[in-house]
Amino acid sequence: MTICVRCYISGTVQGVFFRASTLEQAQMLGLSGHAKNMGDGRVEVVACGDEVCIEALQRWLKRGPPNAKVTDVECTVIQPEEMPRGFVMR
């Protein structure tokens, strides 16, 4: 079953390759969507794909790459968006 989520990740998540690392994880899981830096210091991740793969990405987002210090991850299920094929950084 395909689902989409929007997640906001807080903590030390900008300037530590969080978006690039999320891109790699999402591509390995076969997800579509994007990761982008927010003006308030958070990272937004929108991902669509198989429910099991989405859950795996959400678990990874709670850790992030080695230099990240994730303090909070808020994810909500959203209606499928018009997504480019694959995963991109914005």
HUZI-V394986 format. One record per run of one state. SS is the DSSP state (H for helix, E for strand, C for the rest). FROM is the first residue (numbers start at 1). TO is the last residue. Records with the same first field share a line. If there is no record, write none. Layout:
# HUZI-V394986
SS: FROM-TO, FROM-TO
This chain:
# HUZI-V394986
C: 1-1, 13-17, 30-31, 38-42, 62-68, 79-86, 90-90
E: 2-12, 32-37, 43-50, 69-78, 87-89
H: 18-29, 51-61
